[in-house]
Amino acid sequence: MLRGKSRLNVGWLGYSPGLLLEHRQLFTERAPRRPSRNESSLASTLKTLLFFTALMITVPIGLYFTTKSYVFEGAFGMSNRDSYFYAAIVAVVAVHVVLALFVYVAWNEGSRQWREGKQD
């Protein structure tokens, strides 16, 4: 049994515990990764799309039932058949308003990103 050489000399392999500690310190000292312009642009676009998707679902349906029950049947005293018709018109108008808002926001967001990219 080797008494004096019980520790393995791995310096000739290019590995030493000191190198491992220096390597770990390099990773801990590195600054956190910032999202690039494309990633933040993609996240912003996705948020806008999800927001307007939720509006497209909730606003027309909510306006349909609200105007049918409270406005046309309640306040105006219309028949059930007439209130369906006019509530559907309100819902269709709401869909067009939400679509127009989406196009406006998407157009402005696209031109803003184009201007920022143009300045770089």
Stockholm file with secondary structure:
# STOCKHOLM 1.0

chainA/1-120         MLRGKSRLNVGWLGYSPGLLLEHRQLFTERAPRRPSRNESSLASTLKTLLFFTALMITVPIGLYFTTKSYVFEGAFGMSNRDSYFYAAIVAVVAVHVVLALFVYVAWNEGSRQWREGKQD
#=GR chainA/1-120 SS CCSTTCSCCCGGGTCCHHHHHHHHHHHHHSCCCCCCHHHHHHHHHHHHHHHHHHHHHHHHHHHHHHIIIIIIIIISCCCHHHHHHHHHHHHHHHHHHHHHHHHHHHHHHHHHHHHHHHHC
#=GC SS_cons         CCSTTCSCCCGGGTCCHHHHHHHHHHHHHSCCCCCCHHHHHHHHHHHHHHHHHHHHHHHHHHHHHHIIIIIIIIISCCCHHHHHHHHHHHHHHHHHHHHHHHHHHHHHHHHHHHHHHHHC
//
